[in-house]
Amino acid sequence: HVEVKGLKLHVAEIGTGEKTVLFLHGFPEIWYTWRYQMIAVANAGYRAIAFDSRGYGLSDHPAEPE
């Protein structure tokens, strides 16, 4: 988890390469949507990162959604 502006966001990470690929999801998905792509990217020598946007998956929900 990482904290951003008081919200705790869940982050999934695999790989150790010097270059990073960041995976972003849309409604109503979570980081898990990218699991197969993340493994393939890591096997290709990159670092793969995906996070649950605020209010989704294991990330905190904002106290005041508006």
Secondary structure, 3 states (H helix, E strand, C coil): CEEECCEEECEEEECCCCCEEEECCCCCCCHHHHHHHHHHHHHCCCEEEEECCCCCCCCCCCCCCC
